[in-house]
């Protein structure tokens, strides 16, 4: 079996080498944050944005941010790992920050450990899905709106339950509702609706994750003078839309083909996919 590697606290180790104990706080309490980062045609995309979001999340969770936790340092570690794992073009990179073990619900320390993992992808750059996604709403649980709502933590049972519902309904994705019964995001993505060429997406105060790809889609819209609004998204918003698409850092843009009996086109999703590929610069 060919060995694969990860980086734990700055050190290259085999993925088969035990590095995390049973008392790890991510395992026991979900006391950890993570970033999922895209390598696209050999370029690590939006890394400074990921590090900024990660540091903000660490501040919310009162974790200590090490002085060496800087974009350049993390970038160097990522490239060391990519070389070691013989990954040259496209990959999923996961950076996890874990509060160090000790204590029960109340931790004994706010110092952290971090783990970097890589997984090769078969795609080259951002590719729009050929078949539109079939989505519906997961309404059994509502996402709470609080200062944890916008961060990416490993405490993800809400998303797991939505994923189980997606499987049972034979869907491609589920939309999540917040405590106000508005659409806030999907299981793994932010949500955009297009109506008469105008974009609508839930604002962060509706409880969605502060997506890096969401941010860049809004930046592209601004650069190309596409009107957009960060408004509450309701069932009426979705049913009256011309298009719906989902965004995350790994897949870029995915267009939704069907929601209940409503069908959508993908012109705007294709436009944004093309602009994202322009950002790769290769």
Secondary structure as a PSIPRED ss2 file (coil, helix, strand):
# PSIPRED VFORMAT (PSIPRED V4.0)

   1 X C   1.000  0.000  0.000
   2 X C   1.000  0.000  0.000
   3 X C   1.000  0.000  0.000
   4 X C   1.000  0.000  0.000
   5 X E   0.000  0.000  1.000
   6 X E   0.000  0.000  1.000
   7 X E   0.000  0.000  1.000
   8 X E   0.000  0.000  1.000
   9 X C   1.000  0.000  0.000
  10 X C   1.000  0.000  0.000
  11 X E   0.000  0.000  1.000
  12 X E   0.000  0.000  1.000
  13 X E   0.000  0.000  1.000
  14 X E   0.000  0.000  1.000
  15 X C   1.000  0.000  0.000
  16 X C   1.000  0.000  0.000
  17 X C   1.000  0.000  0.000
  18 X C   1.000  0.000  0.000
  19 X C   1.000  0.000  0.000
  20 X C   1.000  0.000  0.000
  21 X C   1.000  0.000  0.000
  22 X C   1.000  0.000  0.000
  23 X C   1.000  0.000  0.000
  24 X C   1.000  0.000  0.000
  25 X H   0.000  1.000  0.000
  26 X H   0.000  1.000  0.000
  27 X H   0.000  1.000  0.000
  28 X H   0.000  1.000  0.000
  29 X H   0.000  1.000  0.000
  30 X C   1.000  0.000  0.000
  31 X C   1.000  0.000  0.000
  32 X E   0.000  0.000  1.000
  33 X E   0.000  0.000  1.000
  34 X E   0.000  0.000  1.000
  35 X E   0.000  0.000  1.000
  36 X E   0.000  0.000  1.000
  37 X E   0.000  0.000  1.000
  38 X E   0.000  0.000  1.000
  39 X E   0.000  0.000  1.000
  40 X E   0.000  0.000  1.000
  41 X C   1.000  0.000  0.000
  42 X C   1.000  0.000  0.000
  43 X E   0.000  0.000  1.000
  44 X E   0.000  0.000  1.000
  45 X C   1.000  0.000  0.000
  46 X C   1.000  0.000  0.000
  47 X H   0.000  1.000  0.000
  48 X H   0.000  1.000  0.000
  49 X H   0.000  1.000  0.000
  50 X H   0.000  1.000  0.000
  51 X H   0.000  1.000  0.000
  52 X H   0.000  1.000  0.000
  53 X H   0.000  1.000  0.000
  54 X H   0.000  1.000  0.000
  55 X H   0.000  1.000  0.000
  56 X H   0.000  1.000  0.000
  57 X H   0.000  1.000  0.000
  58 X H   0.000  1.000  0.000
  59 X H   0.000  1.000  0.000
  60 X H   0.000  1.000  0.000
  61 X C   1.000  0.000  0.000
  62 X C   1.000  0.000  0.000
  63 X C   1.000  0.000  0.000
  64 X C   1.000  0.000  0.000
  65 X C   1.000  0.000  0.000
  66 X C   1.000  0.000  0.000
  67 X C   1.000  0.000  0.000
  68 X C   1.000  0.000  0.000
  69 X C   1.000  0.000  0.000
  70 X C   1.000  0.000  0.000
  71 X H   0.000  1.000  0.000
  72 X H   0.000  1.000  0.000
  73 X H   0.000  1.000  0.000
  74 X H   0.000  1.000  0.000
  75 X H   0.000  1.000  0.000
  76 X H   0.000  1.000  0.000
  77 X H   0.000  1.000  0.000
  78 X H   0.000  1.000  0.000
  79 X H   0.000  1.000  0.000
  80 X H   0.000  1.000  0.000
  81 X H   0.000  1.000  0.000
  82 X H   0.000  1.000  0.000
  83 X H   0.000  1.000  0.000
  84 X H   0.000  1.000  0.000
  85 X C   1.000  0.000  0.000
  86 X C   1.000  0.000  0.000
  87 X C   1.000  0.000  0.000
  88 X C   1.000  0.000  0.000
  89 X C   1.000  0.000  0.000
  90 X C   1.000  0.000  0.000
  91 X E   0.000  0.000  1.000
  92 X E   0.000  0.000  1.000
  93 X E   0.000  0.000  1.000
  94 X E   0.000  0.000  1.000
  95 X E   0.000  0.000  1.000
  96 X E   0.000  0.000  1.000
  97 X E   0.000  0.000  1.000
  98 X E   0.000  0.000  1.000
  99 X E   0.000  0.000  1.000
 100 X C   1.000  0.000  0.000
 101 X C   1.000  0.000  0.000
 102 X C   1.000  0.000  0.000
 103 X E   0.000  0.000  1.000
 104 X C   1.000  0.000  0.000
 105 X C   1.000  0.000  0.000
 106 X C   1.000  0.000  0.000
 107 X E   0.000  0.000  1.000
 108 X C   1.000  0.000  0.000
 109 X C   1.000  0.000  0.000
 110 X C   1.000  0.000  0.000
 111 X C   1.000  0.000  0.000
 112 X E   0.000  0.000  1.000
 113 X E   0.000  0.000  1.000
 114 X E   0.000  0.000  1.000
 115 X E   0.000  0.000  1.000
 116 X E   0.000  0.000  1.000
 117 X E   0.000  0.000  1.000
 118 X E   0.000  0.000  1.000
 119 X E   0.000  0.000  1.000
 120 X E   0.000  0.000  1.000
 121 X C   1.000  0.000  0.000
 122 X C   1.000  0.000  0.000
 123 X C   1.000  0.000  0.000
 124 X C   1.000  0.000  0.000
 125 X C   1.000  0.000  0.000
 126 X C   1.000  0.000  0.000
 127 X C   1.000  0.000  0.000
 128 X C   1.000  0.000  0.000
 129 X C   1.000  0.000  0.000
 130 X C   1.000  0.000  0.000
 131 X C   1.000  0.000  0.000
 132 X C   1.000  0.000  0.000
 133 X E   0.000  0.000  1.000
 134 X E   0.000  0.000  1.000
 135 X E   0.000  0.000  1.000
 136 X E   0.000  0.000  1.000
 137 X E   0.000  0.000  1.000
 138 X E   0.000  0.000  1.000
 139 X E   0.000  0.000  1.000
 140 X E   0.000  0.000  1.000
 141 X E   0.000  0.000  1.000
 142 X E   0.000  0.000  1.000
 143 X E   0.000  0.000  1.000
 144 X C   1.000  0.000  0.000
 145 X C   1.000  0.000  0.000
 146 X C   1.000  0.000  0.000
 147 X C   1.000  0.000  0.000
 148 X C   1.000  0.000  0.000
 149 X C   1.000  0.000  0.000
 150 X C   1.000  0.000  0.000
 151 X C   1.000  0.000  0.000
 152 X C   1.000  0.000  0.000
 153 X E   0.000  0.000  1.000
 154 X C   1.000  0.000  0.000
 155 X C   1.000  0.000  0.000
 156 X C   1.000  0.000  0.000
 157 X H   0.000  1.000  0.000
 158 X H   0.000  1.000  0.000
 159 X H   0.000  1.000  0.000
 160 X H   0.000  1.000  0.000
 161 X H   0.000  1.000  0.000
 162 X H   0.000  1.000  0.000
 163 X H   0.000  1.000  0.000
 164 X H   0.000  1.000  0.000
 165 X H   0.000  1.000  0.000
 166 X H   0.000  1.000  0.000
 167 X H   0.000  1.000  0.000
 168 X H   0.000  1.000  0.000
 169 X C   1.000  0.000  0.000
 170 X C   1.000  0.000  0.000
 171 X C   1.000  0.000  0.000
 172 X C   1.000  0.000  0.000
 173 X E   0.000  0.000  1.000
 174 X E   0.000  0.000  1.000
 175 X E   0.000  0.000  1.000
 176 X E   0.000  0.000  1.000
 177 X E   0.000  0.000  1.000
 178 X E   0.000  0.000  1.000
 179 X C   1.000  0.000  0.000
 180 X C   1.000  0.000  0.000
 181 X C   1.000  0.000  0.000
 182 X C   1.000  0.000  0.000
 183 X E   0.000  0.000  1.000
 184 X E   0.000  0.000  1.000
 185 X E   0.000  0.000  1.000
 186 X E   0.000  0.000  1.000
 187 X C   1.000  0.000  0.000
 188 X C   1.000  0.000  0.000
 189 X C   1.000  0.000  0.000
 190 X E   0.000  0.000  1.000
 191 X E   0.000  0.000  1.000
 192 X E   0.000  0.000  1.000
 193 X E   0.000  0.000  1.000
 194 X E   0.000  0.000  1.000
 195 X E   0.000  0.000  1.000
 196 X C   1.000  0.000  0.000
 197 X C   1.000  0.000  0.000
 198 X E   0.000  0.000  1.000
 199 X E   0.000  0.000  1.000
 200 X E   0.000  0.000  1.000
 201 X E   0.000  0.000  1.000
 202 X C   1.000  0.000  0.000
 203 X C   1.000  0.000  0.000
 204 X H   0.000  1.000  0.000
 205 X H   0.000  1.000  0.000
 206 X H   0.000  1.000  0.000
 207 X C   1.000  0.000  0.000
 208 X C   1.000  0.000  0.000
 209 X C   1.000  0.000  0.000
 210 X C   1.000  0.000  0.000
 211 X C   1.000  0.000  0.000
 212 X H   0.000  1.000  0.000
 213 X H   0.000  1.000  0.000
 214 X H   0.000  1.000  0.000
 215 X H   0.000  1.000  0.000
 216 X H   0.000  1.000  0.000
 217 X H   0.000  1.000  0.000
 218 X H   0.000  1.000  0.000
 219 X H   0.000  1.000  0.000
 220 X H   0.000  1.000  0.000
 221 X H   0.000  1.000  0.000
 222 X H   0.000  1.000  0.000
 223 X H   0.000  1.000  0.000
 224 X C   1.000  0.000  0.000
 225 X C   1.000  0.000  0.000
 226 X C   1.000  0.000  0.000
 227 X C   1.000  0.000  0.000
 228 X E   0.000  0.000  1.000
 229 X E   0.000  0.000  1.000
 230 X E   0.000  0.000  1.000
 231 X C   1.000  0.000  0.000
 232 X C   1.000  0.000  0.000
 233 X E   0.000  0.000  1.000
 234 X C   1.000  0.000  0.000
 235 X H   0.000  1.000  0.000
 236 X H   0.000  1.000  0.000
 237 X H   0.000  1.000  0.000
 238 X H   0.000  1.000  0.000
 239 X H   0.000  1.000  0.000
 240 X C   1.000  0.000  0.000
 241 X C   1.000  0.000  0.000
 242 X C   1.000  0.000  0.000
 243 X E   0.000  0.000  1.000
 244 X E   0.000  0.000  1.000
 245 X E   0.000  0.000  1.000
 246 X E   0.000  0.000  1.000
 247 X E   0.000  0.000  1.000
 248 X E   0.000  0.000  1.000
 249 X C   1.000  0.000  0.000
 250 X C   1.000  0.000  0.000
 251 X C   1.000  0.000  0.000
 252 X E   0.000  0.000  1.000
 253 X E   0.000  0.000  1.000
 254 X E   0.000  0.000  1.000
 255 X E   0.000  0.000  1.000
 256 X E   0.000  0.000  1.000
 257 X E   0.000  0.000  1.000
 258 X E   0.000  0.000  1.000
 259 X E   0.000  0.000  1.000
 260 X C   1.000  0.000  0.000
 261 X C   1.000  0.000  0.000
 262 X E   0.000  0.000  1.000
 263 X E   0.000  0.000  1.000
 264 X C   1.000  0.000  0.000
 265 X C   1.000  0.000  0.000
 266 X C   1.000  0.000  0.000
 267 X H   0.000  1.000  0.000
 268 X H   0.000  1.000  0.000
 269 X H   0.000  1.000  0.000
 270 X H   0.000  1.000  0.000
 271 X H   0.000  1.000  0.000
 272 X H   0.000  1.000  0.000
 273 X H   0.000  1.000  0.000
 274 X H   0.000  1.000  0.000
 275 X H   0.000  1.000  0.000
 276 X H   0.000  1.000  0.000
 277 X H   0.000  1.000  0.000
 278 X H   0.000  1.000  0.000
 279 X H   0.000  1.000  0.000
 280 X H   0.000  1.000  0.000
 281 X C   1.000  0.000  0.000
 282 X C   1.000  0.000  0.000
